[in-house]
Amino acid sequence: MNIKILLIISLLLVNLPNKNIKDEVELKTTSSFIFQSGELSKGYLEAKKLYDTNNFAKSLQLSLNLLKNYNTEHVNNTEEILLLKHLIANIYYATRNNENALLYYNQTLQSLNEIKKFIDNIKAPIHSDINYIKSESLLKYGNTFSRLNIINNNNSYRDSAIYYYKVIDSINSNSDKVLEIKSKAYNNLSVIYLRDSLYEKSKYFVLKSINTQKKLNNKVSTAGALGNLSSIYLSEGNFTEAKRIYFQALDIIRNVNTNEALKVREDLYYNLAYNLYKLKDYKAYDYQELSYILKDSLREKEVRAIIAEITEKWNFDVKKQLLLKEEENKRLKAQKTFLFIGIVAFIVIVSLLYGLNFYKLKQKNLRLKLSQTQLLQSQKIEKIKSDSQTRILNATIDGKESERKQIAETLHDSVSALLSSANLHLQATKSQFNGNAPIEIDKTSNIITEASQKIRDLSHTLVSSVLLKFGLKFAILDMADKYSNSQIAIETNIGRVGRYHQSFEIKMYNIIQEFINNILKHSKASEAVVSLEEKEGKLHLKIVDNGVGFDKTKITQKDGLGINQIDARIRIMNGFFHIDSTKDKGTKIEVELPIVEKEAPNHV
């Protein structure tokens, strides 16, 4: 289940639509979809232009005003009313205002039914763009219910999402735009069924998505859908079939170098690396490194685009500020005399008031200053004590982590190697007896083998080998899998998380492990979810359980040592730490830490 969630998240990102394609399709819909009016109003075209440039606030205000005017004046412009409702729904969807998005997509679908009745009455053929608007509205309708399901964990939202995705499949149209929407609906259905471990249903819909993308000759989307199919096999434990399909997907986009293809290739390499690791094929490290190289390349392109956008906006803002400054100077010159008189009068009044109260204030300030000085001294003493205790505590923890890592490396790299060498020498000695070796040699060899296994287990206990080799993402998956049992299910929800400085990864891993240990010991929870995501240079951790909770006011009086250690560690790392818990209502823990990037390799 943990592997499945990781791959679902990465592959959903692969299948996001390209913005330029979306804009082109919607503009074509706007220009050709005309029924009763001769042409679309300038107001609607301006609102659409604002939406296309991501100016959602102004576009929404203009669209709502236009729709209000139509309703007030009883204007019968069926086409523009439909397009306005569709545009407003898309704005609310883009800004994640889920309730209003559902409202206006519902109104859009109702308007489509009214238009269909109108066309049927005059026996005119249904325009293909009706099917596109209907399918796109149903897709985003379903996506909105899927969002609400994730937020509220309510299965009724999940069932609604499935229903509207399946309605899309019933639309009778072979246009490329509608087929693209259908492919996305199939893919979303596959993800939902995969999340519920209904693998055969998940395969059925992802194969429909793959076949549809092949008809459209969309190599990037086909590769992404094949990646989803690999995820299903990976979740089933069929690592060999998953590996075959990953390579098939990579082969399809081998010669495609668009940004979307690079993002798909990055995710495929990363998931392939973990698949090969499960197969004990140590080419996994090569593919993992390829994933990191592609990720760094994409980040560099995004940074260049952001810089160009900021530069363009800055140039515009400078010109705007110059014009505003000229107008302000004119206004200031006109009011200069009035302001000067007002300022002088104000100064005189303030001076008189100050003179009358000066003596009393001076005496009062002296008393306050004495009290403040005493208070500040007390606060400084307490702060010095607190900082000293925090630094001593963190130095102790750092020392323990460093010592554990050194011991683990020594056991694994030195002692284990020596025992293996000793065992080889015993085997060589045994061969010299020509089949009549003393039984003590076999017993000694068995003892050395058992000692080697115990040393390997001990080194893995001191420091997670998965953490050192594959990083936080897979280490947390391994931890959740290891600690889950019949009493508690530990789920994970991990976004895009890369590799960082090894010391930072060890500290973050130990913090998560301490929280999980507290849940296992004290919470009596049956479910816990660990969420981790990199965002804006910080690592965001959230852990939620459905256990008995505790009284936050008594946290220092009961089992508070581990939490106090974590709090001290997070403060030293310049992070943020918050616990929200209510008795019998579970616990939510949030941590934000600034990322410490891994050191660049030295090239000779």
SULKAUR-V700929 format. One record per residue. N is the residue number from 0. RES is the residue in one letter. SS is DSSP state (H for helix, E for strand, - for the rest). Layout:
# SULKAUR-V700929
N	RES	SS
N	RES	SS
This chain:
# SULKAUR-V700929
0	M	-
1	N	H
2	I	H
3	K	H
4	I	H
5	L	H
6	L	H
7	I	H
8	I	H
9	S	H
10	L	H
11	L	H
12	L	H
13	V	H
14	N	-
15	L	-
16	P	-
17	N	-
18	K	H
19	N	H
20	I	H
21	K	H
22	D	H
23	E	H
24	V	H
25	E	H
26	L	H
27	K	H
28	T	H
29	T	H
30	S	H
31	S	H
32	F	-
33	I	-
34	F	-
35	Q	-
36	S	-
37	G	-
38	E	-
39	L	-
40	S	-
41	K	H
42	G	H
43	Y	H
44	L	H
45	E	H
46	A	H
47	K	H
48	K	H
49	L	H
50	Y	H
51	D	H
52	T	-
53	N	-
54	N	-
55	F	H
56	A	H
57	K	H
58	S	H
59	L	H
60	Q	H
61	L	H
62	S	H
63	L	H
64	N	H
65	L	H
66	L	H
67	K	H
68	N	H
69	Y	H
70	N	H
71	T	H
72	E	H
73	H	-
74	V	-
75	N	-
76	N	-
77	T	H
78	E	H
79	E	H
80	I	H
81	L	H
82	L	H
83	L	H
84	K	H
85	H	H
86	L	H
87	I	H
88	A	H
89	N	H
90	I	H
91	Y	H
92	Y	H
93	A	H
94	T	-
95	R	-
96	N	-
97	N	H
98	E	H
99	N	H
100	A	H
101	L	H
102	L	H
103	Y	H
104	Y	H
105	N	H
106	Q	H
107	T	H
108	L	H
109	Q	H
110	S	H
111	L	H
112	N	H
113	E	H
114	I	H
115	K	H
116	K	H
117	F	H
118	I	H
119	D	H
120	N	H
121	I	-
122	K	-
123	A	-
124	P	-
125	I	-
126	H	-
127	S	H
128	D	H
129	I	H
130	N	H
131	Y	H
132	I	H
133	K	H
134	S	H
135	E	H
136	S	H
137	L	H
138	L	H
139	K	H
140	Y	H
141	G	H
142	N	H
143	T	H
144	F	H
145	S	H
146	R	H
147	L	H
148	N	H
149	I	H
150	I	H
151	N	H
152	N	-
153	N	-
154	N	H
155	S	H
156	Y	H
157	R	H
158	D	H
159	S	H
160	A	H
161	I	H
162	Y	H
163	Y	H
164	Y	H
165	K	H
166	V	H
167	I	H
168	D	H
169	S	-
170	I	-
171	N	-
172	S	-
173	N	-
174	S	-
175	D	H
176	K	H
177	V	H
178	L	H
179	E	H
180	I	H
181	K	H
182	S	H
183	K	H
184	A	H
185	Y	H
186	N	H
187	N	H
188	L	H
189	S	H
190	V	H
191	I	H
192	Y	H
193	L	H
194	R	H
195	D	-
196	S	-
197	L	-
198	Y	H
199	E	H
200	K	H
201	S	H
202	K	H
203	Y	H
204	F	H
205	V	H
206	L	H
207	K	H
208	S	H
209	I	H
210	N	H
211	T	H
212	Q	H
213	K	H
214	K	H
215	L	-
216	N	-
217	N	-
218	K	H
219	V	H
220	S	H
221	T	H
222	A	H
223	G	H
224	A	H
225	L	H
226	G	H
227	N	H
228	L	H
229	S	H
230	S	H
231	I	H
232	Y	H
233	L	H
234	S	H
235	E	H
236	G	-
237	N	-
238	F	H
239	T	H
240	E	H
241	A	H
242	K	H
243	R	H
244	I	H
245	Y	H
246	F	H
247	Q	H
248	A	H
249	L	H
250	D	H
251	I	H
252	I	-
253	R	-
254	N	-
255	V	-
256	N	-
257	T	-
258	N	H
259	E	H
260	A	H
261	L	H
262	K	H
263	V	H
264	R	H
265	E	H
266	D	H
267	L	H
268	Y	H
269	Y	H
270	N	H
271	L	H
272	A	H
273	Y	H
274	N	H
275	L	H
276	Y	H
277	K	H
278	L	-
279	K	-
280	D	-
281	Y	-
282	K	-
283	A	H
284	Y	H
285	D	H
286	Y	H
287	Q	H
288	E	H
289	L	H
290	S	H
291	Y	H
292	I	H
293	L	H
294	K	H
295	D	H
296	S	H
297	L	H
298	R	H
299	E	H
300	K	H
301	E	H
302	V	H
303	R	H
304	A	H
305	I	H
306	I	H
307	A	H
308	E	H
309	I	H
310	T	H
311	E	H
312	K	H
313	W	H
314	N	H
315	F	H
316	D	H
317	V	H
318	K	H
319	K	H
320	Q	H
321	L	H
322	L	H
323	L	H
324	K	H
325	E	H
326	E	H
327	E	H
328	N	H
329	K	H
330	R	H
331	L	H
332	K	H
333	A	H
334	Q	H
335	K	H
336	T	H
337	F	H
338	L	H
339	F	H
340	I	H
341	G	H
342	I	H
343	V	H
344	A	H
345	F	H
346	I	H
347	V	H
348	I	H
349	V	H
350	S	H
351	L	H
352	L	H
353	Y	H
354	G	H
355	L	H
356	N	H
357	F	H
358	Y	H
359	K	H
360	L	H
361	K	H
362	Q	H
363	K	H
364	N	H
365	L	H
366	R	H
367	L	H
368	K	H
369	L	H
370	S	H
371	Q	H
372	T	H
373	Q	H
374	L	H
375	L	H
376	Q	H
377	S	H
378	Q	H
379	K	H
380	I	H
381	E	H
382	K	H
383	I	H
384	K	H
385	S	H
386	D	H
387	S	H
388	Q	H
389	T	H
390	R	H
391	I	H
392	L	H
393	N	H
394	A	H
395	T	H
396	I	H
397	D	H
398	G	H
399	K	H
400	E	H
401	S	H
402	E	H
403	R	H
404	K	H
405	Q	H
406	I	H
407	A	H
408	E	H
409	T	H
410	L	H
411	H	H
412	D	H
413	S	H
414	V	H
415	S	H
416	A	H
417	L	H
418	L	H
419	S	H
420	S	H
421	A	H
422	N	H
423	L	H
424	H	H
425	L	H
426	Q	H
427	A	H
428	T	H
429	K	H
430	S	H
431	Q	-
432	F	-
433	N	-
434	G	-
435	N	-
436	A	-
437	P	-
438	I	H
439	E	H
440	I	H
441	D	H
442	K	H
443	T	H
444	S	H
445	N	H
446	I	H
447	I	H
448	T	H
449	E	H
450	A	H
451	S	H
452	Q	H
453	K	H
454	I	H
455	R	H
456	D	H
457	L	H
458	S	H
459	H	H
460	T	H
461	L	H
462	V	-
463	S	-
464	S	H
465	V	H
466	L	H
467	L	H
468	K	H
469	F	H
470	G	-
471	L	H
472	K	H
473	F	H
474	A	H
475	I	H
476	L	H
477	D	H
478	M	H
479	A	H
480	D	H
481	K	H
482	Y	H
483	S	-
484	N	-
485	S	-
486	Q	-
487	I	-
488	A	E
489	I	E
490	E	E
491	T	E
492	N	E
493	I	E
494	G	-
495	R	-
496	V	-
497	G	-
498	R	-
499	Y	E
500	H	-
501	Q	H
502	S	H
503	F	H
504	E	H
505	I	H
506	K	H
507	M	H
508	Y	H
509	N	H
510	I	H
511	I	H
512	Q	H
513	E	H
514	F	H
515	I	H
516	N	H
517	N	H
518	I	H
519	L	H
520	K	H
521	H	H
522	S	H
523	K	-
524	A	-
525	S	-
526	E	E
527	A	E
528	V	E
529	V	E
530	S	E
531	L	E
532	E	E
533	E	E
534	K	E
535	E	-
536	G	-
537	K	E
538	L	E
539	H	E
540	L	E
541	K	E
542	I	E
543	V	E
544	D	E
545	N	-
546	G	-
547	V	-
548	G	-
549	F	-
550	D	-
551	K	H
552	T	H
553	K	H
554	I	-
555	T	-
556	Q	-
557	K	-
558	D	-
559	G	-
560	L	H
561	G	H
562	I	H
563	N	H
564	Q	H
565	I	H
566	D	H
567	A	H
568	R	H
569	I	H
570	R	H
571	I	H
572	M	-
573	N	-
574	G	-
575	F	E
576	F	E
577	H	E
578	I	E
579	D	E
580	S	E
581	T	-
582	K	-
583	D	-
584	K	-
585	G	-
586	T	E
587	K	E
588	I	E
589	E	E
590	V	E
591	E	E
592	L	E
593	P	E
594	I	-
595	V	-
596	E	E
597	K	-
598	E	-
599	A	-
600	P	-
601	N	-
602	H	-
603	V	-
